[in-house]
């Protein structure tokens, strides 16, 4: 902060933006501090009003993921021939094909 703020620092009251924010915010703060129970009751009421829509929300934003298949990515040694790799893939895919035919 010492590196960024240099020179004379003006008071908050002389800054026009800060004066406007204080002018707009001060009545709200005074009201909330004066009527504490009313403020808390409004907050609880707003919370209670959100319970019904929240329960009706359900899972409609996330569609069901009924993919039904698994992806198996086999790996092999780098020097394996293409014929050997094709043979191993056929052996690995055979049980999956049999399960598909049973459906």
C-alpha positions in Angstrom: 0.0 0.0 0.0 2.9 2.3 0.7 4.1 1.9 -2.8 0.8 2.7 -4.5 -0.5 5.5 -2.3 1.7 8.6 -2.4 1.3 12.2 -1.6 -1.4 13.8 0.5 -4.4 11.6 1.3 -7.7 13.5 1.2 -10.3 12.8 3.9 -13.3 10.7 3.0 -15.7 13.6 3.5 -14.0 15.6 0.6 -14.3 12.8 -1.9 -17.5 13.3 -3.9 -18.0 9.6 -4.8 -17.6 8.6 -1.1 -19.9 11.4 0.0 -22.6 10.1 -2.4 -22.2 6.6 -1.2 -22.5 7.6 2.4 -25.5 9.7 1.6 -27.3 6.8 -0.1 -26.3 4.1 2.4 -26.6 5.9 5.7 -30.5 5.9 5.8 -30.6 2.2 5.1 -28.0 1.5 7.9 -30.0 3.7 10.3 -33.2 1.9 9.5 -31.7 -1.6 9.9 -30.1 -0.7 13.2 -33.3 0.9 14.6 -35.6 -2.0 13.6 -33.5 -5.0 14.2 -36.3 -7.5 14.8 -38.2 -6.4 11.8 -35.1 -6.8 9.6 -34.5 -10.3 11.0 -38.1 -11.2 10.4 -37.9 -10.0 6.8 -34.8 -12.1 6.3 -36.3 -15.2 7.7 -39.5 -14.6 5.6 -37.4 -14.3 2.5 -35.6 -17.5 3.3 -38.8 -19.3 4.0 -40.2 -18.1 0.6 -37.3 -19.7 -1.2 -37.9 -23.2 0.3 -40.9 -24.0 -1.9 -39.3 -23.2 -5.3 -36.1 -24.9 -4.2 -37.9 -28.2 -3.4 -39.6 -28.0 -6.8 -36.4 -27.4 -8.6 -35.4 -31.1 -8.7 -32.8 -32.2 -11.2 -34.4 -30.8 -14.3 -31.2 -28.8 -15.1 -29.1 -32.0 -15.3 -30.4 -34.6 -17.8 -30.1 -38.2 -16.9 -26.9 -39.8 -18.1 -28.0 -43.2 -19.3 -25.0 -43.8 -21.5 -24.9 -47.6 -20.9 -21.4 -48.1 -22.2 -17.9 -47.9 -20.9 -14.9 -46.7 -22.8 -11.9 -48.9 -22.5 -8.7 -47.6 -23.9 -6.1 -50.4 -24.2 -2.4 -49.6 -24.2 0.3 -51.7 -25.7 4.1 -51.7 -26.0 5.5 -49.4 -28.6 7.1 -52.1 -30.7 4.0 -54.3 -31.2 3.1 -55.1 -34.8 -0.3 -54.0 -36.2 -1.4 -57.6 -36.7 -0.7 -58.5 -33.1 -2.5 -55.3 -31.9 -5.5 -56.1 -34.0 -5.6 -59.7 -32.7 -5.5 -58.4 -29.0 -8.2 -55.9 -29.7 -10.5 -58.5 -31.2 -10.0 -60.7 -28.1 -10.7 -57.8 -25.8 -13.8 -56.7 -27.7 -15.3 -60.1 -27.9 -17.0 -60.1 -24.4 -18.5 -56.6 -25.1 -19.9 -57.8 -28.4 -21.5 -60.8 -26.8 -23.1 -58.6 -24.1 -24.5 -56.4 -26.8 -26.1 -59.2 -28.7 -27.8 -60.5 -25.5 -29.8 -57.3 -25.2 
